[in-house]
Amino acid sequence: MSSEHFDLVVLGTGPSGGTVATKIAKTGKRVALVDSRTFGGTCALRGCNPKKVYVNAGQLVDQVQRSEGKLVADASATIDWKQLHAFKMEFTQPVADKKEQSFRDEGIQTFHGVARFVSPDTVDVVGTKLTADRFLTATGGRPRELPFAGADLVTRSDEFLELETLPEHVVFVGGGYISMEFAGVVARSGRRVTVIEKNERVLSGFDSDLVDQLTGSLQEHGVGFEMGVDISRIERSSDGEMLISFSDTAKDPMRCGLAVHGAGRVPNIDELSLSRGKIEHSEKGIAVNEFMQNPTNPRVFATGDCADTSMPRLTPVANEEARIATKNLFADKFEWTSDYGQVPKVAFTIPCIASVGQSEMEARQTTPDVKVLADDISTWGSVRKTGSTVAGYKILVAPESDLILGAHLLGPSAEETINLFALAMKFKLTATDMKSTLFAFPTSASDVRSML
């Protein structure tokens, strides 16, 4: 059994781990990088970037179809799933082919396999022991385990992204980001779509009024919703289709050709043997302080989706945590902490829904007299000019300070416009400041003045 010592061992090659490894290697430190999957991480290979390719296809077809008789005469645009998959590969395959070599070019030594701590200063990677002065754990997240029989028949999102064909009926299990984003795309490809959610609403992290608008629009485009139901079993029938049974036996089983996991993700730490490394952790992830350092094993740092922080598990958050970890890993004195500001989040549904800051419920708890500015803006000119679609907003303003407490958007360009509110909130611009700013017209951003 071989053994090697490094200044830093990084577990995970996504935007967080890969960035830290590269920056530390550039300082002359000896760095090792470990991944149990293809180098490049979820965002580049199995998440944000390939997903956006699919969403762009769905949004394009959607706009063409709803613009018939308005912007276009012929609305016959369709999605060829095999062609779409091939185009997606133009973005993911170069990462898979070149990312590991790019790390090696920086002098980083790469290892393949699951890393498991065997002591506070050692991990084992398929029989090779790696000791280090510092460790960075950036192993990301994984799909949550499903609690019913036959869960192994459910297709995970990364597997879904590799499909070149789709059956006539696709079921999404759970009503989170993955389900709601892909449901719209699959529906625009002409397939029947059903979302099964055990709770009474989908997209729980977004404003409920705007989510209601969104789900209503998706229903009009053929997406079915089964809310408040529990799946008891999934099995494959003799004809090759899947049969989904429910805990409520009075409810008829549902047949489909494909069931996709969209029931959320959890920190990917179960295989790391963290206890043997004396690393404090919980089901929420690896414990870290404000310097991204573990409190029980100070040589270990953690960033991104596997770290237990109060922040949403998003790529910009992982990037910020990577910046702080890089500053602190080998510092004589820790002086750097994260400056997240207000982190906007977007579900790339059709159309997009976006949020930053407090929800209406949170704002009413902290500011009982909060000013709630809200409207359905589906008939506004900026929206109608894109063809018929659904849109709305809800802005929460503190009446005394005039500061924006939260912003929630639905509709064309919501994913871009929400960044204006994030900027305003970070730098404490008031609603009056935003309303007095002249934005380029006609743009979706210019609607902000009318919202306020």
Protein Blocks (a to p, Z undefined) as FASTA:
>chain_A
ZZdddfbdcedjbfklmmmmmmmmmnopacddddfbdchijmlmmmmmmmmmmmmmmmmm
mmmmmmgoilpmblcbccdfklmmmmmmmmmmmmmmmmmmmmmmnopacdedddddfbfk
bcceehiacddfbdcddebpaddddfbehklmpccfklmmmpcbdcfbdcdedjdfklmm
mmmmmmmnopacddddfbfbehklbcfklmmmmmmmmmmnopacdehiacfbdcddfkop
acdddfblmbccdddfbdcdfebpaddfklnommlnopacdfkbccddfkopafklmkbc
cehjlbccfbdcdfklmmmmmmmmmmmmmgcbdcbdcdebjaddddddddddddehjdfk
lmmmmmmmbccddddfklgmklmmnopcdddddddddfklopafbdcdedehklmmmmmm
mmmmmnopafklmmmpccddddfklmmmmmZZ
